[in-house]
Amino acid sequence: MPAMTLLLPLLAILLGPVAQAQGGVPPLVDDADRAAAARIGAMPDGDPVSRLLMLLEARSLDEGGLFALAERHPDIVEQAVVARYKRAVTWLLAMPDADLHRVRRGEQVIRVRELWNEREQEQAESLGTSFGFKEKKLLAVRAGPYEGRVYRVVIDSKGKGQTTDRGTVELCWPPTPERDETSRDTLAKHFGARPSRMDQGSGSLLPLEDGSFEADGTLGTTWSLEDAIVLSGVRSPVNDVEIDGGTYLDGRRALRIYNSAETRLFQAATQRVEIVPGMRIRARTHHKTENVRAEYQQNESDLYLSMTFEDIFKNPVEPPIIARGRIATHTWEPLEVTGTAPMDAAYVRIALVAGLSGTTWFDGTSLTLE
Protein backbone atom coordinates (compact mmCIF):
# COMPACT_ATOMS: atom_id res chain seq x y z
CA MET A 1 0.00 0.00 0.00
CA PRO A 2 1.51 3.41 -0.91
CA ALA A 3 2.41 5.45 2.14
CA MET A 4 0.23 8.40 1.08
CA THR A 5 -2.94 6.30 1.24
CA LEU A 6 -2.80 6.55 5.02
CA LEU A 7 -2.14 10.29 5.09
CA LEU A 8 -5.63 11.38 6.08
CA PRO A 9 -6.21 8.68 8.74
CA LEU A 10 -2.81 9.38 10.26
CA LEU A 11 -3.44 13.11 10.28
CA ALA A 12 -6.67 12.34 12.13
CA ILE A 13 -4.63 10.46 14.72
CA LEU A 14 -2.27 13.39 15.00
CA LEU A 15 -4.88 16.14 15.23
CA GLY A 16 -8.15 14.54 16.24
CA PRO A 17 -10.03 14.75 19.55
CA VAL A 18 -9.71 12.22 22.35
CA ALA A 19 -11.79 9.08 21.91
CA GLN A 20 -14.91 8.57 24.02
CA ALA A 21 -15.88 5.68 26.26
CA GLN A 22 -17.50 2.60 24.81
CA GLY A 23 -20.54 0.80 26.20
CA GLY A 24 -22.51 2.82 28.75
CA VAL A 25 -22.48 6.29 30.27
CA PRO A 26 -19.01 7.30 31.51
CA PRO A 27 -18.37 9.49 34.56
CA LEU A 28 -18.44 13.22 33.95
CA VAL A 29 -14.95 14.47 33.12
CA ASP A 30 -14.25 18.20 33.41
CA ASP A 31 -11.18 20.27 32.60
CA ALA A 32 -9.80 19.89 36.12
CA ASP A 33 -10.08 16.11 35.85
CA ARG A 34 -8.23 16.10 32.55
CA ALA A 35 -5.50 18.37 33.88
CA ALA A 36 -4.97 16.18 36.95
CA ALA A 37 -4.95 13.02 34.81
CA ALA A 38 -2.48 14.59 32.35
CA ARG A 39 -0.13 15.52 35.21
CA ILE A 40 -0.10 11.96 36.54
CA GLY A 41 0.01 10.44 33.07
CA ALA A 42 3.17 12.39 32.28
CA MET A 43 5.05 10.86 35.23
CA PRO A 44 7.82 8.33 34.42
CA ASP A 45 6.63 4.72 34.10
CA GLY A 46 9.76 2.82 33.08
CA ASP A 47 10.19 0.77 36.27
CA PRO A 48 8.02 -0.62 39.11
CA VAL A 49 8.88 2.13 41.60
CA SER A 50 8.05 4.89 39.10
CA ARG A 51 4.72 3.21 38.37
CA LEU A 52 4.07 2.86 42.12
CA LEU A 53 4.55 6.62 42.56
CA MET A 54 2.08 7.15 39.73
CA LEU A 55 -0.38 4.79 41.44
CA LEU A 56 -0.08 6.58 44.78
CA GLU A 57 -0.81 9.89 43.05
CA ALA A 58 -3.77 8.38 41.18
CA ARG A 59 -5.49 7.62 44.46
CA SER A 60 -6.17 11.34 44.88
CA LEU A 61 -8.32 11.48 41.72
CA ASP A 62 -12.11 11.37 41.73
CA GLU A 63 -14.06 9.17 39.32
CA GLY A 64 -13.84 11.69 36.50
CA GLY A 65 -10.09 12.02 36.90
CA LEU A 66 -9.63 8.26 37.04
CA PHE A 67 -11.69 7.78 33.91
CA ALA A 68 -9.59 10.40 32.11
CA LEU A 69 -6.37 8.72 33.28
CA ALA A 70 -7.68 5.34 32.07
CA GLU A 71 -7.54 6.56 28.47
CA ARG A 72 -3.75 6.35 28.62
CA HIS A 73 -2.96 4.34 31.78
CA PRO A 74 -5.77 1.82 32.39
CA ASP A 75 -3.33 -0.39 34.32
CA ILE A 76 -2.77 2.30 36.95
CA VAL A 77 -6.49 2.99 37.27
CA GLU A 78 -7.29 -0.72 37.59
CA GLN A 79 -4.91 -0.91 40.56
CA ALA A 80 -6.48 2.21 42.09
CA VAL A 81 -10.04 0.85 42.05
CA VAL A 82 -9.96 -2.98 42.24
CA ALA A 83 -10.19 -4.29 45.80
CA ARG A 84 -7.29 -6.76 45.80
CA TYR A 85 -4.88 -4.06 44.66
CA LYS A 86 -6.41 -1.32 46.82
CA ARG A 87 -5.85 -3.42 49.96
CA ALA A 88 -2.13 -3.70 49.21
CA VAL A 89 -1.74 0.00 48.42
CA THR A 90 -3.73 1.02 51.50
CA TRP A 91 -1.37 -1.06 53.64
CA LEU A 92 1.60 0.78 52.13
CA LEU A 93 0.03 4.12 53.01
CA ALA A 94 -0.62 2.96 56.59
CA MET A 95 3.11 2.62 57.34
CA PRO A 96 4.98 5.28 59.32
CA ASP A 97 6.22 8.17 57.20
CA ALA A 98 9.86 7.06 57.42
CA ASP A 99 9.05 3.64 55.96
CA LEU A 100 6.73 5.11 53.35
CA HIS A 101 9.64 7.32 52.30
CA ARG A 102 11.75 4.18 51.87
CA VAL A 103 8.99 2.71 49.71
CA ARG A 104 9.04 5.80 47.50
CA ARG A 105 12.81 5.41 47.11
CA GLY A 106 12.40 1.82 45.93
CA GLU A 107 13.83 0.09 49.01
CA GLN A 108 12.65 -3.28 50.29
CA VAL A 109 10.60 -2.78 53.46
CA ILE A 110 9.67 -5.44 56.03
CA ARG A 111 7.19 -4.66 58.80
CA VAL A 112 6.88 -7.42 61.41
CA ARG A 113 3.78 -7.61 63.54
CA GLU A 114 5.50 -6.19 66.63
CA LEU A 115 6.10 -2.91 64.75
CA TRP A 116 2.59 -2.39 63.43
CA ASN A 117 0.71 0.71 64.46
CA GLU A 118 -3.05 0.55 64.88
CA ARG A 119 -3.79 1.54 61.29
CA GLU A 120 -1.18 -0.86 59.91
CA GLN A 121 -2.67 -3.74 61.84
CA GLU A 122 -6.12 -2.95 60.54
CA GLN A 123 -4.92 -2.90 56.95
CA ALA A 124 -2.72 -5.99 57.40
CA GLU A 125 -5.70 -7.89 58.76
CA SER A 126 -7.79 -6.80 55.76
CA LEU A 127 -5.05 -7.96 53.41
CA GLY A 128 -4.52 -11.24 55.26
CA THR A 129 -8.24 -12.03 55.41
CA SER A 130 -8.42 -11.73 51.62
CA PHE A 131 -6.02 -14.71 51.45
CA GLY A 132 -7.95 -16.67 54.07
CA PHE A 133 -5.41 -16.06 56.85
CA LYS A 134 -6.55 -15.77 60.46
CA GLU A 135 -5.85 -12.40 62.04
CA LYS A 136 -3.99 -13.80 65.06
CA LYS A 137 -1.58 -15.78 62.86
CA LEU A 138 -0.30 -12.87 60.79
CA LEU A 139 3.46 -12.43 61.08
CA ALA A 140 4.74 -9.68 58.79
CA VAL A 141 4.20 -7.73 55.58
CA ARG A 142 7.00 -6.93 53.16
CA ALA A 143 7.06 -4.80 50.05
CA GLY A 144 9.45 -3.86 47.28
CA PRO A 145 10.25 -4.15 43.56
CA TYR A 146 10.65 -7.68 42.25
CA GLU A 147 12.94 -8.61 39.34
CA GLY A 148 12.62 -5.09 37.94
CA ARG A 149 9.21 -6.16 36.61
CA VAL A 150 6.55 -5.60 39.30
CA TYR A 151 6.12 -4.23 42.81
CA ARG A 152 5.19 -6.92 45.33
CA VAL A 153 3.35 -6.71 48.62
CA VAL A 154 3.69 -10.02 50.51
CA ILE A 155 1.95 -10.98 53.74
CA ASP A 156 3.19 -13.90 55.87
CA SER A 157 1.04 -16.00 58.18
CA LYS A 158 1.92 -18.87 60.51
CA GLY A 159 1.12 -22.17 58.86
CA LYS A 160 1.09 -25.71 60.14
CA GLY A 161 4.10 -26.71 62.21
CA GLN A 162 7.09 -24.59 61.28
CA THR A 163 5.74 -23.54 57.88
CA THR A 164 4.79 -20.05 56.75
CA ASP A 165 1.87 -19.33 54.45
CA ARG A 166 2.32 -16.44 52.08
CA GLY A 167 -0.02 -14.24 50.08
CA THR A 168 1.30 -12.02 47.29
CA VAL A 169 -0.18 -9.06 45.46
CA GLU A 170 1.71 -7.90 42.36
CA LEU A 171 1.37 -4.24 41.47
CA CYS A 172 2.81 -1.89 38.86
CA TRP A 173 3.33 -4.37 36.05
CA PRO A 174 4.87 -3.04 32.81
CA PRO A 175 2.25 -1.44 30.56
CA THR A 176 1.80 -3.16 27.22
CA PRO A 177 -1.00 -2.79 24.65
CA GLU A 178 -2.38 -6.29 25.28
CA ARG A 179 -2.34 -5.99 29.09
CA ASP A 180 -3.95 -2.55 28.87
CA GLU A 181 -6.91 -4.02 27.00
CA THR A 182 -7.45 -6.49 29.85
CA SER A 183 -7.44 -3.56 32.29
CA ARG A 184 -10.06 -1.76 30.18
CA ASP A 185 -12.30 -4.83 30.31
CA THR A 186 -12.03 -4.78 34.11
CA LEU A 187 -12.67 -1.03 34.33
CA ALA A 188 -15.82 -1.32 32.23
CA LYS A 189 -17.41 -3.13 35.16
CA HIS A 190 -16.31 -0.44 37.62
CA PHE A 191 -17.31 2.63 35.60
CA GLY A 192 -20.30 1.21 33.75
CA ALA A 193 -18.57 2.23 30.53
CA ARG A 194 -15.38 1.01 28.92
CA PRO A 195 -12.56 3.56 28.73
CA SER A 196 -11.46 3.73 25.12
CA ARG A 197 -7.85 3.31 24.18
CA MET A 198 -6.61 6.69 23.00
CA ASP A 199 -6.63 6.36 19.23
CA GLN A 200 -6.30 10.04 18.43
CA GLY A 201 -3.83 12.64 19.57
CA SER A 202 -0.97 12.44 22.04
CA GLY A 203 -0.67 9.13 23.84
CA SER A 204 -2.37 7.07 21.15
CA LEU A 205 -0.85 3.90 19.74
CA LEU A 206 0.41 3.61 16.19
CA PRO A 207 -0.52 0.35 14.42
CA LEU A 208 2.47 -1.80 15.29
CA GLU A 209 1.18 -5.37 15.06
CA ASP A 210 1.70 -8.18 17.57
CA GLY A 211 4.09 -6.29 19.82
CA SER A 212 4.00 -9.17 22.30
CA PHE A 213 4.72 -11.93 19.74
CA GLU A 214 1.55 -13.89 20.46
CA ALA A 215 0.36 -14.73 16.95
CA ASP A 216 1.28 -18.04 15.33
CA GLY A 217 3.77 -17.54 12.51
CA THR A 218 4.45 -13.93 13.46
CA LEU A 219 8.14 -14.26 12.53
CA GLY A 220 8.43 -13.90 8.78
CA THR A 221 4.99 -12.30 8.44
CA THR A 222 4.16 -9.54 10.93
CA TRP A 223 7.77 -9.38 12.09
CA SER A 224 10.49 -9.73 9.46
CA LEU A 225 13.96 -11.13 10.00
CA GLU A 226 16.59 -8.84 8.46
CA ASP A 227 20.38 -8.97 8.56
CA ALA A 228 21.73 -6.68 11.26
CA ILE A 229 25.35 -7.70 11.89
CA VAL A 230 27.72 -9.82 9.80
CA LEU A 231 31.14 -10.69 11.27
CA SER A 232 34.11 -10.96 8.89
CA GLY A 233 31.75 -11.11 5.90
CA VAL A 234 30.77 -14.68 6.84
CA ARG A 235 27.02 -15.47 6.78
CA SER A 236 27.00 -18.74 8.71
CA PRO A 237 26.22 -19.87 11.37
CA VAL A 238 23.07 -17.73 11.77
CA ASN A 239 21.74 -16.79 15.18
CA ASP A 240 18.74 -18.63 16.63
CA VAL A 241 15.62 -16.40 16.56
CA GLU A 242 12.34 -17.94 17.72
CA ILE A 243 9.16 -17.41 19.69
CA ASP A 244 9.50 -18.67 23.27
CA GLY A 245 6.47 -19.86 25.22
CA GLY A 246 8.40 -20.47 28.43
CA THR A 247 9.68 -16.96 29.19
CA TYR A 248 7.57 -13.85 28.66
CA LEU A 249 6.57 -10.51 30.09
CA ASP A 250 3.19 -10.03 28.45
CA GLY A 251 0.72 -12.58 27.14
CA ARG A 252 2.20 -16.09 26.88
CA ARG A 253 5.11 -15.68 24.46
CA ALA A 254 8.20 -13.56 23.81
CA LEU A 255 10.87 -13.21 21.15
CA ARG A 256 14.01 -15.17 22.03
CA ILE A 257 17.42 -14.63 20.37
CA TYR A 258 20.33 -16.95 21.14
CA ASN A 259 23.92 -16.48 19.92
CA SER A 260 27.22 -18.23 20.55
CA ALA A 261 30.87 -17.38 19.89
CA GLU A 262 30.53 -19.18 16.54
CA THR A 263 27.59 -17.05 15.32
CA ARG A 264 28.51 -14.88 12.34
CA LEU A 265 25.17 -13.59 10.99
CA PHE A 266 22.93 -11.82 13.52
CA GLN A 267 19.39 -11.22 12.35
CA ALA A 268 17.08 -8.56 13.79
CA ALA A 269 13.31 -8.72 14.20
CA THR A 270 11.91 -5.69 12.35
CA GLN A 271 8.60 -4.09 11.52
CA ARG A 272 7.61 -0.99 9.55
CA VAL A 273 4.65 1.28 10.21
CA GLU A 274 3.41 4.02 7.89
CA ILE A 275 3.60 7.54 9.33
CA VAL A 276 3.39 11.18 8.25
CA PRO A 277 6.08 13.83 8.71
CA GLY A 278 6.05 15.78 11.94
CA MET A 279 4.86 12.96 14.15
CA ARG A 280 6.76 12.66 17.41
CA ILE A 281 6.98 8.96 18.11
CA ARG A 282 8.07 6.86 21.07
CA ALA A 283 9.18 3.27 20.56
CA ARG A 284 9.39 1.00 23.58
CA THR A 285 10.20 -2.63 24.22
CA HIS A 286 11.33 -4.69 27.20
CA HIS A 287 14.32 -7.00 27.26
CA LYS A 288 15.62 -9.75 29.53
CA THR A 289 19.08 -11.36 29.31
CA GLU A 290 20.80 -14.53 30.44
CA ASN A 291 24.61 -14.73 30.39
CA VAL A 292 24.90 -12.16 27.59
CA ARG A 293 28.52 -11.27 26.87
CA ALA A 294 30.84 -10.15 24.07
CA GLU A 295 32.95 -12.92 22.53
CA TYR A 296 35.41 -13.04 19.63
CA GLN A 297 34.59 -10.08 17.30
CA GLN A 298 31.34 -9.13 18.99
CA ASN A 299 30.72 -5.57 20.21
CA GLU A 300 29.22 -4.95 23.65
CA SER A 301 27.02 -2.19 22.21
CA ASP A 302 25.19 -4.57 19.85
CA LEU A 303 22.15 -5.17 22.04
CA TYR A 304 19.58 -2.53 21.27
CA LEU A 305 16.22 -1.21 20.11
CA SER A 306 16.46 1.05 17.07
CA MET A 307 13.94 3.34 15.38
CA THR A 308 14.69 4.49 11.82
CA PHE A 309 12.66 6.93 9.72
CA GLU A 310 12.47 5.89 6.05
CA ASP A 311 11.21 7.45 2.80
CA ILE A 312 8.60 5.98 0.44
CA PHE A 313 11.28 3.68 -1.00
CA LYS A 314 12.10 2.37 2.51
CA ASN A 315 15.51 4.01 2.51
CA PRO A 316 16.71 5.68 5.74
CA VAL A 317 16.39 9.46 5.78
CA GLU A 318 18.28 9.86 9.06
CA PRO A 319 20.58 7.69 11.18
CA PRO A 320 18.72 5.28 13.48
CA ILE A 321 17.81 6.36 17.01
CA ILE A 322 19.13 3.69 19.36
CA ALA A 323 18.57 2.63 22.97
CA ARG A 324 21.19 0.10 24.07
CA GLY A 325 20.36 -2.72 26.46
CA ARG A 326 22.23 -3.97 29.48
CA ILE A 327 24.20 -7.20 29.12
CA ALA A 328 25.11 -9.98 31.64
CA THR A 329 22.01 -11.48 33.34
CA HIS A 330 19.01 -9.44 34.41
CA THR A 331 15.23 -9.61 34.43
CA TRP A 332 12.90 -7.49 32.32
CA GLU A 333 13.99 -3.90 31.72
CA PRO A 334 12.55 -1.29 29.32
CA LEU A 335 14.26 0.16 26.27
CA GLU A 336 12.82 3.37 24.84
CA VAL A 337 13.60 5.90 22.10
CA THR A 338 11.77 9.03 20.96
CA GLY A 339 12.11 10.99 17.72
CA THR A 340 10.26 13.31 15.33
CA ALA A 341 9.60 12.15 11.77
CA PRO A 342 11.40 14.42 9.25
CA MET A 343 9.65 15.97 6.27
CA ASP A 344 10.46 13.17 3.80
CA ALA A 345 9.59 10.29 6.17
CA ALA A 346 6.91 7.78 5.13
CA TYR A 347 7.72 4.86 7.44
CA VAL A 348 9.20 4.19 10.83
CA ARG A 349 11.15 0.94 11.13
CA ILE A 350 11.62 -0.78 14.49
CA ALA A 351 14.45 -3.26 14.95
CA LEU A 352 15.19 -5.55 17.91
CA VAL A 353 18.85 -6.51 17.79
CA ALA A 354 20.88 -8.91 19.95
CA GLY A 355 24.38 -9.38 18.55
CA LEU A 356 26.12 -10.89 21.59
CA SER A 357 26.61 -14.40 22.93
CA GLY A 358 23.95 -15.61 25.33
CA THR A 359 20.15 -15.36 25.35
CA THR A 360 18.07 -12.21 25.01
CA TRP A 361 14.29 -11.96 25.12
CA PHE A 362 12.15 -9.06 23.84
CA ASP A 363 8.48 -8.50 24.67
CA GLY A 364 5.81 -5.82 25.02
CA THR A 365 6.88 -3.67 22.05
CA SER A 366 4.84 -0.58 21.17
CA LEU A 367 4.81 2.65 19.13
CA THR A 368 3.15 5.68 20.70
CA LEU A 369 2.35 9.10 19.33
CA GLU A 370 3.75 11.69 21.73
N, C-alpha and C positions, 0 to 999 in steps of 0.2 A: 504494500500500500504506500503511495507517495506520502512523504512527510506532510505536505501542505493539506492533505485531506483531513487532518485532525486539527487544523489551525483554529477553526471556530470553537470546537468543543474545548480545546485546551485554553483558549482565551477566556472561555466561560469559567473554567476552573480557576484561572488566575484572577479574574475580576468579579466573579459572581458573588451573590449573597450567601450567607451561611445556610446550610441545609436545615430543614425542620424535622421535628420528631415524627416517627412512624407509629401508626397504630391507634392510640387514643388521644386524650387531651393532655398535653404536657403541662408542667408547672409554669406559672407566669415567670418570665425572665425579663428583668428590667436592665437599664444601662448600668446600674451599680452592680448587679449580679454578673454581668458580662465583664466588667472591669476587674472585679475580684477574681473571677475565674481566669481571666487572661493573665493576671499577676501570678497566680499559682501555676498556671500552665506553662509559663515561661521559665519556671525554676529548672535547674539541672535535673536530669533523670537517668544519668548514665550508670549508676550503681545503686545497690540496695539502700544505702544510707541516704543518698540524695532523694530517692523516691519516698523513703520514710519521712523526711522533712516535708516533702510535698503533701503526704498523707496527713501529717499532723496539722498543717495549715488548712487543708481541705475541711477539717472538722469544724472550722469556724463558719463555713458557708451555710446559708439556708437552702431550701429545696430548689429555688430558682438558680442560685449560684452553682449548686451541685449539678443540676441538669445542664447548665452551660458548660461546666468543666467536662462533663461526660462526652461532649462532642469531640474532644481531643484526647482526653485521658479517662476513658471509661473504667480502666483498671483501678485507678486511684479512687474513683467514686464508688465502685463496687466495695472496696475495702472500708470506705467511710460509712456505708449504710447497711451492709450485711452483718448479721449478728455475730457469727463466728469470728469475723475479723474485728468487729467493734470491741468485743470482749478483750482481745489481746491488746489493742491500742489503748483502751481505757485503763488496763493494768499498767501499761508503760507510763501513762500520765499520772497515775496514782503514786509513783515513786517519789522520794524526796528530790528536791531540786538538783542537788549535787549529782545524783545518779541519773536523773533525766538529762542533765548536761552531758554526762558520759555517753548516754544513748545517742544524743545529737552529734557527738564527735565520732560515732561509729565503733565505740569500745564494746567489748563483751561485758555484760553486767549480770551478776548472780545475786539474787535476793533470797536468803534462807528465811524460813518461817520466823525465827527469833528476831529478825530485823524488821518485820512488817509493821507498818503503822496501821491504824484502824482502817483507813481507806484502802490501803494495799490488801489487807486481809479480805475485805469485802469483795474486791475485784478478783483476787486470786481464787476465792471460793466460787465465784461465778464462773470463772474460767475452768476450774477443776470440775465443777458439777457438769459442765457441758461435755466432759469426757467420761462421765460416770464415776468420778472419784469422790470418796467421802471427805467431807470437810476436815475432819480431825486427822486424816492421814496425809494431808498435803505437807510436802517437805520444803520445796523451793521453786522459784521461777527464775529462769534465765533468759536472756535475750541478746541478740547480736546478729551481724551479717553472717551468712553461711555460704561458703564456696564462691563468694563474689556474685552470687546469683539471686538470692532471696534474703529477706530478714526473718529470722525465726524467733518465736516466743515459745518456750518449752516449759511445761509445768511437770514437776515430779511428785509422785505420790507413793507411799509405802505399799508394796505389794506383799505377796505371800512369802513368808520366811525372810530371807535377806534380799529379796528382789525389789526393784523399783519400777513402778509403772510410769509411763511417760506419755504425755499428750503434746502434740506439736501443731502450732499454727504458722503457716508460711505466708509472709506478707511481702509486698514490694517486688513482685516478680518482674522480669524484664518485659516491657511492652512490645508486643508484636502484632501485626494486623490480625492474625488468626485468633490469638488470645483475646484481643480487644473485642472481637465479635461475640465471643462467649460472654464477656462482661456485659455487653449491650443486651444480650438475651436475658441475663439476670436482672439488669436494671429496669427492663420493661415491666417486670412484675412489681418492682418497688414504686416506680413513677406512674404506672398506668399508661405509659407511652414509651416507645423505644427510642432512646437517643440515637439520632442518625450519625453515622460516620461522616465527618466533615469531607464533603466531596467538592467543595468550592472554596477558593480563597486560601489564606495562610493556614497551615496545619493539615491540609488535605493530602491524601495519598495519591501519588502518580501510579499508573497501572503496571507496576512491576508484578509479574505473575509468579505464583508459587514460591514466595520468599522463604518459606519454611521447608521446602523440598519434600512435600507430602505426596505429590501426584506420581502415579506409576509412570515410568518412562520419561521423567522430567529432564534427565540428562540426555542431551542430543535433540531435544524438542524445545521445551520452554527455556531451559538453560543449555547453552552451547559450550562445547569444549574447544578452546582455542590455545594455540601455542603461546606460552608466556616467557619461558626461559629455555635456552638450549645451550648446554655446556660443550665447549670445544667443537661445535658444529656437528656433534653426534646426536642422532635422533632416537637412540635406543640404548637402554631400556626406558620406557615411558612410565611416569608416575601412576600410582593406583588411585583413581578418582571414582567414588561410588556413593550410593545412598546408604546410610547406616541406620538401621532400626533399633540399635541397642544403646546409642548415645544420642541425646537430643536435648534441646532447650525448649522448643515449642513444638506442639503437635506430637508426632511419634517417630519422626525421622530427622536426620540432619545430613549435610554433605560432609563426607570424610575423604581426606587426601593423605595418602601415605607415600613417603619417599625414603630411599636408602642412599648410602654413599655411592651406589652404582647407578642411580637414576641420572639420566642425561637430558631427557625432554620432560619439562614440567608444564603441564596443561593447566589453564585457568578455567573456572566456570564463569561464563559471561552472559549478560542479557542486555539488550538495547530497548529503550523506551523512547517513543517520539515525544518531542517537546517543542516549545516555541522560544525564540530569543527573549532574554530578559527575565526568564524564570530563575528564581533563587531556589536551589534544590539541595536538600540534605539526603545523603545516602548513609545508611546505617546497617551494620551486621553485627553478629556476636561470634566470637571464636573461642575455642578451647584447644589446649595443646597437651601432648604427652611425649615427653623426651624429645622435644624439637631442638635441633642443634645444627650448626654449620659444619659440614664435612667436605673434604677434598676441595673442589672449586666453588662451593656454594658460598653465598653472601648472606650474612646475618640479617640484612635489611629486606630480604625477599620473602617476607610474610606480610601480606597487606591486602587492604581493600582499596581499589582505585575507581575513580569516576572520571570519565573522559567525554568531553563534548565533541560531537562529530557533525560533519556537514551532510548534505543529502546523498552524497556518495559513500558515506560511512568512513570518511577520512577524518582523522583528528584535526581540530581547528586550534587547539591549545594543548600544552602538555597535560598529562593526567594529574588529578589531585589525589594524593595518596595519604592514607592513614596506616601506619605500620603497626603490626601486632607484636606482642611480647612472646619470646621464645621460652625454652625450658618446659616445665610442666605447670599448668595452672587451669583453673576451672573457667567458666564462661565469663568473658569480658567483652565490652562493646568496642567496635571500631566505627568511626564516624567522620565524614567529610562534608563540607558545604561549599558550594560554588554557584556563580551566576552564569547562565548560558549566554555566550557572546552572540553578536548579531547574525552570524552565519551558521549558527547551530541548528540542527534538525533532530538530532538524537542525543541521548545520554547513554553511555555504555558503562555498565558496572562489571568489575572483574574481581573475583575472589582468588587470590594467588597464595600458594604455599610452596616455596621453592627450597625447602630445607629438609634434612633427614628427620624422621619421626612422624607423628600423626597429628594432623590438625583437623578440627571440625568447624564448620560454619553453619549458622542457623539464624532464623529470625531476621531476614534481610528486607529492607524497605526503602522506598524513595518517597520523600515528603516535600511538598511545596512550602517554602518558608516565607 
